[in-house]
Amino acid sequence: MKTLLLFVFISIASYSFGQYQFSGKVNAQLKEGKVYLSTIEDYRKISGVYSEQILNMTLPDSLGNFSFTGDNLPQENKMYRIHLDTCSDEEQSINHFTGHCANSKEVVFIANNTDTLSFPFSFDNEMFCRILSNNDKAELFLKIDSLKHEMRFAFGTYRSEANRSLNTKKWFTILQEYGKTLQEPLAELYIYSFLSDRTNDLHEYYLEDVKVNPYYENLRVRLQEKYPESSYTKQYEAELEADEFLVNRNKGIPWWIYFLGGFALFSVLGNFYFIGKWKQLQKTSKNVETLSKQEQKVMELILEDKSNKEIADALFISVSTVKTHINNIYKKLNISSREELKNLYIS
């Protein structure tokens, strides 16, 4: 009887608090890499790996298996990413700042704190191409990616302006309608982030579509109903409001008004910029005079793109001493990186 009660208690506790488990396997080429689990708070940062989004990191075992387990995720669905790359620690500090790293793989999915997900290899041993889960929304992004692939193929068939115009209108409708059938606003948001991407060739059409298509307002309503307090909803509302203001403001205003306004703004900012640069140069030249002879030598070698070790070898000092000189240079010049030093010197 006690055993039965203990089992019931554990079952209830597990159900009440929930626990997620995301597991998979990596291929041999990436087995030496690191695997990151990240939460995507900003849907403009869906692809890549960003330090502020990382929840956990693990290493694959000798067979390439990895797993993330815990109970610290929200109960409602959110966007998550599992990212794997083989960057060194030094490369990660640079590349993860911009969100990308060579020789990497990632998968983006929908999940919550009670989900169990696995990422099996596809039939041709490709990783992150399938998701098995108790959450029927988990694999929606992969399905959308498949549709986007068909879209790219359609655009590439005939590279004429007529074909581009025809396909743009057609695929906007296809993707938006498909998103609605999935009955998951996060999936629609995934589509929206692609169609409205400012770096995308489709962005010009998107701005025109915002003027006349009620889809975007309806998506706002669906997000507010299902995820009223979500950061995704607030971000979407702010972006849509800004885009609607932009397209409505452009109606009926002569182009030369913007040209004159832009030219005037450019002139004012240019004056501030050059005055600021002149003052900065005056201050910098005085600060350079406070550097010791050894610090000036170190600075010159930095400007020649020498590494700490190369500087140490050239000056017959230790790497630790080089770092001390560099810290002193940064303090005296009121900077914090080699890049800032180069910009100051070049200026």
C-alpha positions, 0 to 999 in steps of 0.5 A, spaced: 500 500 500 505 504 501 509 503 495 502 504 491 501 511 495 508 513 493 508 511 486 501 516 486 505 521 489 510 521 484 506 521 478 502 527 481 508 531 482 511 529 475 504 531 472 504 538 476 511 541 476 512 538 469 519 536 466 522 537 459 527 532 455 530 534 449 535 529 446 538 527 440 544 525 436 550 528 432 553 526 426 561 524 426 563 531 423 560 535 429 561 530 435 567 534 438 562 540 438 558 543 443 550 543 444 546 549 446 539 550 448 537 557 447 530 560 448 528 565 443 525 571 446 526 575 439 523 572 433 528 576 429 534 572 432 531 565 430 537 563 426 544 563 430 546 562 437 546 568 442 549 568 448 543 572 452 539 566 449 542 560 452 539 556 457 544 550 457 550 547 454 552 540 454 557 535 450 555 529 446 557 523 449 562 518 445 556 515 441 554 523 439 548 523 444 546 529 447 540 531 452 537 537 456 533 535 461 529 540 467 523 543 469 525 551 468 521 552 462 514 556 462 508 552 461 506 555 455 509 554 448 515 558 446 520 558 441 527 554 442 533 552 438 538 547 439 545 549 436 551 545 435 558 548 432 565 546 433 568 553 434 573 554 439 572 558 445 576 564 442 572 563 436 565 563 440 566 569 444 567 573 437 562 569 432 556 568 438 556 575 438 554 576 431 549 569 432 553 565 427 559 560 427 562 556 421 561 548 421 554 548 425 547 545 425 541 548 428 534 546 429 528 551 431 522 548 434 516 550 439 516 546 446 514 547 453 516 545 460 512 538 459 515 536 453 519 530 451 522 531 444 527 527 440 531 529 434 532 522 430 537 522 424 533 522 417 533 516 412 539 519 409 542 520 416 541 528 416 541 531 423 535 536 425 531 534 420 525 530 424 522 531 431 518 526 435 514 529 440 508 529 445 507 536 442 504 536 436 506 543 435 514 542 435 515 540 428 511 546 425 517 550 423 520 544 420 514 544 415 514 551 414 521 551 412 519 545 407 514 550 404 519 556 404 524 551 400 518 550 395 518 557 394 525 558 393 525 553 387 519 557 384 523 563 384 529 560 381 525 557 375 525 563 371 529 569 373 524 574 370 521 580 373 514 578 371 515 571 374 518 574 381 512 579 381 507 573 380 510 568 385 511 574 390 503 575 391 502 567 390 507 565 396 505 571 400 498 568 400 500 561 400 504 562 406 499 566 410 494 561 409 498 555 411 500 558 417 492 559 419 491 552 418 496 550 423 492 554 429 498 556 432 500 563 432 507 562 434 508 558 427 504 564 423 510 569 427 515 564 424 512 565 417 511 573 418 519 574 421 521 571 414 516 575 409 517 581 413 525 581 414 528 587 412 534 584 408 529 579 404 527 581 397 520 580 399 520 586 404 518 591 399 512 587 397 510 586 405 510 594 406 505 594 400 501 588 403 500 591 410 496 597 407 491 593 404 491 586 407 487 585 414 491 578 415 496 582 419 491 585 424 488 578 425 494 575 427 495 581 432 488 578 435 490 571 435 497 573 438 493 577 443 488 571 445 493 566 446 499 569 448 497 576 451 503 577 456 508 574 451 514 578 449 513 575 442 506 579 442 509 585 444 514 585 439 509 584 433 505 589 436 510 594 436 513 592 429 506 592 426 505 599 428 511 602 426 510 599 419 503 601 418 505 608 420 511 608 415 507 606 409 501 611 411 506 616 412 509 615 405 502 617 402 501 623 398 508 626 401 513 629 395 519 625 395 523 631 395 521 633 402 524 627 404 530 628 400 531 635 403 529 633 410 535 627 409 540 632 406 539 637 412 539 632 417 545 629 414 549 636 414 547 637 422 549 630 424 556 631 419 558 637 423 557 634 430 561 628 427 567 632 425 567 636 431 566 630 435 572 627 432 576 633 432 575 633 440 576 626 440 583 626 436 586 632 441 584 628 447 587 622 444 594 625 442 595 628 449 593 621 452 598 617 447 603 622 450 602 619 457 604 612 454 611 609 456 616 607 451 614 600 452 607 601 452 608 605 445 611 599 442 606 594 444 601 599 441 605 599 435 605 592 434 597 591 436 596 596 430 600 591 425 595 586 427 600 582 432 597 577 437 599 577 444 604 572 443 607 575 437 608 581 441 611 578 447 616 574 442 618 581 438 619 585 445 622 579 449 617 579 454 612 574 457 605 574 454 602 576 461 606 582 461 604 584 454 596 583 457 598 588 463 601 593 458 595 592 453 590 594 460 594 600 461 594 602 454 586 601 454 585 605 461 590 611 459 586 612 452 579 610 455 578 604 450 576 597 451 578 593 445 583 593 439 578 595 434 577 601 438 585 603 438 585 602 431 579 606 429 583 612 434 589 611 431 587 611 423 583 617 425 
